[in-house]
Amino acid sequence: MSRISKIEEFTGLYENLKEKYHKKERYVAVCSGTACRSMGAMEVFGALKKEIDSHGLKIELKVNGGLVKKTGCRGFCGQGPVVVIHPDKIFYVKVKPSDAKYIVEQTLMKNEVVKKLLYKHPDTKEEIIHENEIPFYKRQTRLLMSMNNKINPLNIEDYIAIGGYQALVKAVSNMQPEEIIEEIKTSGLRGRGGAGFPTGWKWEDARKHNSDIKYLICNADEGDPGAYMDRSLLEGNPHSVLEGMIIGAYAVGAPKGFIYVRREYPLALENVTIAIQTLKKLGLLGKNILGKGFDFDITIARGGGAFVAGESSALMLSIEGKPAEPRSKYIHATESGLYEKPTVLNNVETWANVPLIVNKGGKWYASIGTEKSKGTKIFSLVGDVVNTGLVEVPMGMKLREVIFDIGGGIPKGKKFKGVQTGGPSGGVLPEALLDMPVDYDSLTEAGSMMGSGGMIIMGNSTCMVDVAKYYVNFLKGESCGKCTPCREGLRQMHNILERITKGTGTKEDVALLEELSPVVATASLCGLGKSAPNPVLTTLKYYREEYEEHVKEKKCRAGVCKAIIHYEIIPELCKGCLLCLKRCPSGAIIGKKKELHTIIQDKCIKCGVCLDVCNLDAVKVI
C-alpha cells in the first residue's frame, strides 16, 4: 500500500479492501494468542500450511493472506488450540498438528465436519459445530473481542476491511475536538484500568490546559495475577488501541504518545511495534495525518515488570527513566503529568473502546450496562472454573451468570467458595453475593473492586486465611517502599497472617489485623497501599469462622495450612487397596493388601497425595 495523504485516498482503499474481504472465501483461522501458542498453536498452523500445500490447494486471498491465517485470542483459552473454518464458522477445539490432515481432507476438500475436534457440552455431551452455539459464547456481548477472530493482527488490510480507522476519518473530518470529548462523556466510558474514572472528564480537563506539548499514554502494564485482557487486545487487535489513541490525541491536542508495555508481553510488544511501523509508512501516524494538519506519533516504553509501575504517576516516572514511585495526587496528571506536562493516561481496553463510541455514538454505548457503569467489560476467568479464558459481558451482569452460565461452574465436584475480583488488591466475595451485579459501585460497596478485570474463582479446597496471606505477601514485595504505612503496614500484616496459618496466632492477632488494615488503607500514598488490605478485610468479613478455627482450634478446614493439619485414614472406609501406600513419597503409610492402612504421623510430610489418590474418600484432613 502507498502512503495516504488525504481522506479520499483512504476511502478508496477501504472500498477496495471491503469488497475483497466480503467475498466469503473459505479459509482456516488459527488462534495465535499466547494461551493457544503455549499449547502448540504455531505447530498446528505449520501443519495446516504443509497439508494444504501437499494437496495443491492454492487459493490466493488478497485480504485474508492465504488459505490459513493467524488470528488473535478467541477467549476460550482452556479449549486451545482453537481453529475456525470460515465462512462456515466451524469451531474446532484442542487441535493437534496431527489433526491437520483431517481438517484439510474432510472439511476443506469434502465439506465434512471432523467430529472428534468439535466442542462437547460437558453435561449433555452434545457435539456443537458453531462458535455462537457454545454456552461459553452465548451469554457474552463481544464488542472488542469479536474483532480478534476476523483479522490477522499483523495485517492492517484486515482491520481496514472490517471498518478499521473509519472512526478516525469521521473524527478528523466531521467532528471538532470538543464534539469528540462530548461524545465520550455521553457514552459514560470509565477507565478500565481499575480506578474507573470517567474518561471524557479526563480528556476535557487535559484539553483546557494550555501547554507547548501534551502527552497521551496507553497503560499496558497489566500486572494482576491471572489477568490478561490487555495482553489479548494488544496481541490480537493492536490497531483498535492505536486508532483510539490517535482519536484521543486529536481531541485533547497531544502530538506525542507512549505505550507502556511490560517486558513479560513479548508477543504483544511485537504486534504493536509492527502495527506502529505500518501506520507510519501509511501516513496514519506522524505529520499531517490524513491531510488535516494534525500531527501525532507514538513511542513504545518497556516496563521492567514492577507491579507498582501500573499506578499512573509511577508509570510516568518510569517512562522518564526514574524509579517507579507513586507521587501525591493533589496535582492531576491532566495538568502536570509526564515531564510535568498535561497528560492523559488510559489503559488498553479503554482506548480500544474509543473507535466504537465515535462510530456508533455515545448514546448507543450508554445504552449498554448500568446507570453508572456503561458498556461491556472483559474479564479473565481463572482458577476453579470449568471454562477458563476471557469473557466480555455487559456491565451489570450478575456474578452467578459469569461464573456458572458462562464459566461452567466449579469442576471436579467442588463447591463454590469465593471469587476474587480486581486482582491482588481486590476482595474475596462469598456465595451469598453471587447475585450481585458486576459493576464499579456494587463491587466497591462489597469491599472489592473492578480492577482491570481479573476474576479468580475458588472452590472449597481453598483456605481464605492462606489466600489473604498470599496476596499481602505479593503486595508487600511489590510495594515501592516510599511511604511508611504501606511498607511497614503490609510487612506487619503478613507477619500476623503467617503466625495464624502456622498455628501460633491468637484472637488478639485477628483483632490487630482488623485495626491495622484500615490504617494502611487510609494513610498510604497510592492505590497499591490503599487497596492492599482488601483481601484481608473481605476474608475477615465473609469468612471470619476460618480465622477463628485457625486461632482457637488450630484447624484449617481446607487442609492447606500444613502446620496445623494432619491426615488420617477412616477405618470403616479403607479397603486396603494399597493405592495410597504406593504413592506416598515419604513411606508414611503402612498396611497390607485388603487390610486397614495407617498413617505414621512422624513420617508424614503432609503433601496430600493420599487424599488425592484415594477413590473411596477414606482419607480425611484433621
ChimeraX attribute file (.defattr): number of C-alpha atoms within 10 A of each C-alpha:
attribute: neighborCount
match mode: 1-to-1
recipient: residues
	/A:1	8
	/A:2	9
	/A:3	14
	/A:4	19
	/A:5	17
	/A:6	16
	/A:7	17
	/A:8	13
	/A:9	13
	/A:10	20
	/A:11	15
	/A:12	11
	/A:13	17
	/A:14	20
	/A:15	14
	/A:16	12
	/A:17	20
	/A:18	19
	/A:19	12
	/A:20	15
	/A:21	19
	/A:22	12
	/A:23	10
	/A:24	11
	/A:25	15
	/A:26	18
	/A:27	21
	/A:28	25
	/A:29	25
	/A:30	30
	/A:31	31
	/A:32	29
	/A:33	29
	/A:34	22
	/A:35	22
	/A:36	26
	/A:37	18
	/A:38	12
	/A:39	19
	/A:40	18
	/A:41	26
	/A:42	19
	/A:43	15
	/A:44	23
	/A:45	25
	/A:46	14
	/A:47	18
	/A:48	25
	/A:49	19
	/A:50	14
	/A:51	18
	/A:52	22
	/A:53	12
	/A:54	9
	/A:55	12
	/A:56	9
	/A:57	14
	/A:58	10
	/A:59	14
	/A:60	11
	/A:61	16
	/A:62	12
	/A:63	21
	/A:64	24
	/A:65	17
	/A:66	16
	/A:67	22
	/A:68	22
	/A:69	18
	/A:70	25
	/A:71	26
	/A:72	29
	/A:73	32
	/A:74	30
	/A:75	31
	/A:76	22
	/A:77	23
	/A:78	18
	/A:79	18
	/A:80	27
	/A:81	30
	/A:82	27
	/A:83	28
	/A:84	22
	/A:85	20
	/A:86	16
	/A:87	13
	/A:88	14
	/A:89	17
	/A:90	18
	/A:91	23
	/A:92	26
	/A:93	19
	/A:94	20
	/A:95	23
	/A:96	18
	/A:97	16
	/A:98	12
	/A:99	16
	/A:100	20
	/A:101	16
	/A:102	18
	/A:103	25
	/A:104	21
	/A:105	16
	/A:106	14
	/A:107	15
	/A:108	18
	/A:109	13
	/A:110	10
	/A:111	12
	/A:112	13
	/A:113	17
	/A:114	18
	/A:115	12
	/A:116	14
	/A:117	21
	/A:118	20
	/A:119	20
	/A:120	16
	/A:121	12
	/A:122	10
	/A:123	7
	/A:124	7
	/A:125	9
	/A:126	11
	/A:127	15
	/A:128	19
	/A:129	20
	/A:130	16
	/A:131	18
	/A:132	14
	/A:133	11
	/A:134	17
	/A:135	16
	/A:136	22
	/A:137	20
	/A:138	12
	/A:139	18
	/A:140	18
	/A:141	18
	/A:142	17
	/A:143	17
	/A:144	18
	/A:145	22
	/A:146	15
	/A:147	21
	/A:148	25
	/A:149	20
	/A:150	20
	/A:151	26
	/A:152	26
	/A:153	27
	/A:154	23
	/A:155	19
	/A:156	19
	/A:157	22
	/A:158	21
	/A:159	25
	/A:160	22
	/A:161	23
	/A:162	17
	/A:163	14
	/A:164	19
	/A:165	24
	/A:166	19
	/A:167	20
	/A:168	23
	/A:169	20
	/A:170	15
	/A:171	22
	/A:172	22
	/A:173	13
	/A:174	11
	/A:175	14
	/A:176	13
	/A:177	20
	/A:178	15
	/A:179	14
	/A:180	27
	/A:181	25
	/A:182	17
	/A:183	20
	/A:184	28
	/A:185	21
	/A:186	17
	/A:187	26
	/A:188	26
	/A:189	27
	/A:190	24
	/A:191	22
	/A:192	25
	/A:193	26
	/A:194	18
	/A:195	15
	/A:196	19
	/A:197	15
	/A:198	18
	/A:199	23
	/A:200	22
	/A:201	17
	/A:202	22
	/A:203	26
	/A:204	21
	/A:205	17
	/A:206	27
	/A:207	25
	/A:208	13
	/A:209	15
	/A:210	12
	/A:211	14
	/A:212	8
	/A:213	13
	/A:214	27
	/A:215	25
	/A:216	30
	/A:217	28
	/A:218	25
	/A:219	26
	/A:220	26
	/A:221	29
	/A:222	25
	/A:223	19
	/A:224	18
	/A:225	16
	/A:226	18
	/A:227	25
	/A:228	23
	/A:229	27
	/A:230	26
	/A:231	27
	/A:232	26
	/A:233	25
	/A:234	29
	/A:235	28
	/A:236	32
	/A:237	32
	/A:238	28
	/A:239	26
	/A:240	24
	/A:241	24
	/A:242	26
	/A:243	24
	/A:244	25
	/A:245	30
	/A:246	30
	/A:247	26
	/A:248	26
	/A:249	26
	/A:250	21
	/A:251	23
	/A:252	26
	/A:253	23
	/A:254	26
	/A:255	20
	/A:256	19
	/A:257	23
	/A:258	20
	/A:259	27
	/A:260	26
	/A:261	27
	/A:262	24
	/A:263	16
	/A:264	16
	/A:265	21
	/A:266	13
	/A:267	18
	/A:268	24
	/A:269	24
	/A:270	13
	/A:271	19
	/A:272	24
	/A:273	17
	/A:274	16
	/A:275	20
	/A:276	20
	/A:277	13
	/A:278	17
	/A:279	19
	/A:280	17
	/A:281	14
	/A:282	18
	/A:283	19
	/A:284	26
	/A:285	22
	/A:286	17
	/A:287	17
	/A:288	15
	/A:289	22
	/A:290	24
	/A:291	17
	/A:292	13
	/A:293	9
	/A:294	18
	/A:295	20
	/A:296	22
	/A:297	20
	/A:298	23
	/A:299	13
	/A:300	17
	/A:301	21
	/A:302	19
	/A:303	22
	/A:304	14
	/A:305	17
	/A:306	18
	/A:307	23
	/A:308	23
	/A:309	29
	/A:310	28
	/A:311	21
	/A:312	27
	/A:313	22
	/A:314	21
	/A:315	28
	/A:316	28
	/A:317	19
	/A:318	22
	/A:319	21
	/A:320	13
	/A:321	10
	/A:322	11
	/A:323	14
	/A:324	24
	/A:325	21
	/A:326	24
	/A:327	15
	/A:328	9
	/A:329	11
	/A:330	6
	/A:331	10
	/A:332	16
	/A:333	22
	/A:334	24
	/A:335	20
	/A:336	16
	/A:337	21
	/A:338	24
	/A:339	14
	/A:340	12
	/A:341	19
	/A:342	26
	/A:343	30
	/A:344	29
	/A:345	28
	/A:346	22
	/A:347	24
	/A:348	33
	/A:349	27
	/A:350	23
	/A:351	26
	/A:352	24
	/A:353	22
	/A:354	29
	/A:355	26
	/A:356	20
	/A:357	23
	/A:358	24
	/A:359	17
	/A:360	11
	/A:361	17
	/A:362	22
	/A:363	15
	/A:364	14
	/A:365	22
	/A:366	21
	/A:367	13
	/A:368	19
	/A:369	20
	/A:370	19
	/A:371	12
	/A:372	15
	/A:373	24
	/A:374	21
	/A:375	23
	/A:376	24
	/A:377	26
	/A:378	27
	/A:379	25
	/A:380	22
	/A:381	30
	/A:382	23
	/A:383	17
	/A:384	26
	/A:385	23
	/A:386	20
	/A:387	26
	/A:388	23
	/A:389	25
	/A:390	26
	/A:391	27
	/A:392	22
	/A:393	24
	/A:394	22
	/A:395	21
	/A:396	22
	/A:397	19
	/A:398	17
	/A:399	20
	/A:400	18
	/A:401	18
	/A:402	23
	/A:403	25
	/A:404	17
	/A:405	16
	/A:406	23
	/A:407	25
	/A:408	18
	/A:409	22
	/A:410	21
	/A:411	14
	/A:412	10
	/A:413	9
	/A:414	14
	/A:415	15
	/A:416	22
	/A:417	21
	/A:418	25
	/A:419	26
	/A:420	23
	/A:421	27
	/A:422	28
	/A:423	24
	/A:424	29
	/A:425	26
	/A:426	28
	/A:427	29
	/A:428	33
	/A:429	27
	/A:430	18
	/A:431	14
	/A:432	10
	/A:433	14
	/A:434	19
	/A:435	12
	/A:436	17
	/A:437	18
	/A:438	25
	/A:439	24
	/A:440	23
	/A:441	15
	/A:442	16
	/A:443	20
	/A:444	14
	/A:445	9
	/A:446	15
	/A:447	19
	/A:448	25
	/A:449	28
	/A:450	27
	/A:451	24
	/A:452	29
	/A:453	26
	/A:454	26
	/A:455	27
	/A:456	25
	/A:457	25
	/A:458	25
	/A:459	21
	/A:460	16
	/A:461	15
	/A:462	19
	/A:463	23
	/A:464	28
	/A:465	24
	/A:466	19
	/A:467	19
	/A:468	25
	/A:469	22
	/A:470	17
	/A:471	22
	/A:472	26
	/A:473	19
	/A:474	18
	/A:475	25
	/A:476	23
	/A:477	15
	/A:478	16
	/A:479	22
	/A:480	21
	/A:481	13
	/A:482	14
	/A:483	17
	/A:484	14
	/A:485	21
	/A:486	28
	/A:487	20
	/A:488	15
	/A:489	24
	/A:490	25
	/A:491	16
	/A:492	17
	/A:493	24
	/A:494	22
	/A:495	16
	/A:496	20
	/A:497	26
	/A:498	19
	/A:499	15
	/A:500	28
	/A:501	24
	/A:502	17
	/A:503	22
	/A:504	17
	/A:505	21
	/A:506	18
	/A:507	14
	/A:508	11
	/A:509	19
	/A:510	19
	/A:511	10
	/A:512	14
	/A:513	21
	/A:514	17
	/A:515	11
	/A:516	17
	/A:517	23
	/A:518	15
	/A:519	15
	/A:520	23
	/A:521	21
	/A:522	14
	/A:523	15
	/A:524	20
	/A:525	19
	/A:526	24
	/A:527	17
	/A:528	23
	/A:529	28
	/A:530	20
	/A:531	24
	/A:532	27
	/A:533	31
	/A:534	26
	/A:535	30
	/A:536	25
	/A:537	21
	/A:538	22
	/A:539	24
	/A:540	21
	/A:541	16
	/A:542	16
	/A:543	19
	/A:544	15
	/A:545	11
	/A:546	20
	/A:547	27
	/A:548	19
	/A:549	15
	/A:550	24
	/A:551	22
	/A:552	15
	/A:553	12
	/A:554	21
	/A:555	25
	/A:556	28
	/A:557	19
	/A:558	17
	/A:559	20
	/A:560	21
	/A:561	22
	/A:562	16
	/A:563	16
	/A:564	19
	/A:565	19
	/A:566	20
	/A:567	21
	/A:568	18
	/A:569	19
	/A:570	14
	/A:571	14
	/A:572	8
	/A:573	12
	/A:574	20
	/A:575	14
	/A:576	17
	/A:577	18
	/A:578	19
	/A:579	13
	/A:580	23
	/A:581	22
	/A:582	12
	/A:583	13
	/A:584	20
	/A:585	14
	/A:586	13
	/A:587	15
	/A:588	17
	/A:589	21
	/A:590	16
	/A:591	14
	/A:592	12
	/A:593	12
	/A:594	11
	/A:595	14
	/A:596	18
	/A:597	23
	/A:598	19
	/A:599	21
	/A:600	14
	/A:601	13
	/A:602	7
	/A:603	11
	/A:604	17
	/A:605	16
	/A:606	21
	/A:607	15
	/A:608	18
	/A:609	14
	/A:610	25
	/A:611	19
	/A:612	11
	/A:613	14
	/A:614	15
	/A:615	13
	/A:616	11
	/A:617	14
	/A:618	17
	/A:619	22
	/A:620	14
	/A:621	17
	/A:622	13
